[in-house]
Amino acid sequence: MELLGKLKEISNLRIVWPHEALDFTPWLAEDENIEMLSEAVGLDISLNETESSVGDFNVDIYATDIGTGRKIIIENQLGDTNHDHLGKLITYASGKSAEIIIWIVKKAREEHKAAIEWLNNHTDDDIQFFLIEIKLYQIGNSEKAVKFEVVEKPNDWTKEIKKQDSTSPTLQKRYDYWTAFNEYAFRDKSFAKEFHRRKATTDHWMDFSIGYSECHLSVCQLRKASSISAELYISDNKELFRSLLSHRDEIEKDIGEHLIWQELPDRKASRIRIIHNADPDDRDKWEDQFEWIKSILIRMKNSFRKYI
């Protein structure tokens, strides 16, 4: 019979991360590790800033839930939970107007599990607290493996995730499209180098970071119009939109396409988009559509970053 190794937990996290701010936070901020945390909590976390200022203090990670636009703070603690860090969480959440608060620790003490549970029960439904233990494991002399274990989460969170993922025929089509896109696009190393893989969802859009918190790229399935689109979405910065507009000729020459410039004066957001005639329901044409998406995203990223 094949010999099996024995899984052992490594209790001293500082073997891998000697310092919270200098080692663990930069590690967690890497795309693949943020994605691992995203999967553990059922969110799609996009990094905004590390060591983000809150008055005279700094929160370890400030981020956004791409699916909803809600702000996230993440506080790291490579030790047992304590009152000091719990107080920091509340202070940082207030200072950043965060709606999702994630506390990552080595070990959660019972009194702090109870405190997070109480906060989830007694705060506004829009405010959600997660308490997560980080674990290190190893089999023999193998590479060390990380696991995020959710200790406390908002009430009915699992039910809410299932509700969001429930599939009508239209939602299923959206999900299948994004799943196929991921499988196709991220086999291309040049594309995978430019963009972080996003989780397939039932949304009609998929967002991609270009390294700036105030804007991102987005691809949309426009089934009623038998089209797909790509856009730069600027959440709340009209000056940035106008600055880019002043370089319209150069940007459109770079991208090789005529763009639709929408300042949206009655809204906080602005967008710069292009619509491509392509039916998302035509599976036989998916590879052609995916090639267009890959190409336009890379061209848009390379051009817009020159002027942001």
Buried (B, 14 or more C-beta within 10 A) or exposed (E): EEEEEEEEEEEEBEEBBEEBEEBBBBBBBEEEBBBBBBEBBBBBBBBBBBBBEBEEEBBBBBBBBBBEEBBBBBBBBBEEBBEEBBEBBEBBBEBBEBBBBBBBBBBBEEEBBEBBBEBBEEBEEEBBBBBBBBBBEBEEEEEEEBEBEBBBBBEEBEEBBEEBEEEEEEBEBBBBBBEBBBEBBBEBEEBEEBBBBBBBBBBBBBBBBBEBBEBBBBBBBBBEEEBBBBBBBBBEBBEBBEEBBEBEEEBBEBBEBEBEBBBEEEEEBBBBBBBBEBBBEEEEEBEEBBEBBBBBBBBBBEBBEEBB
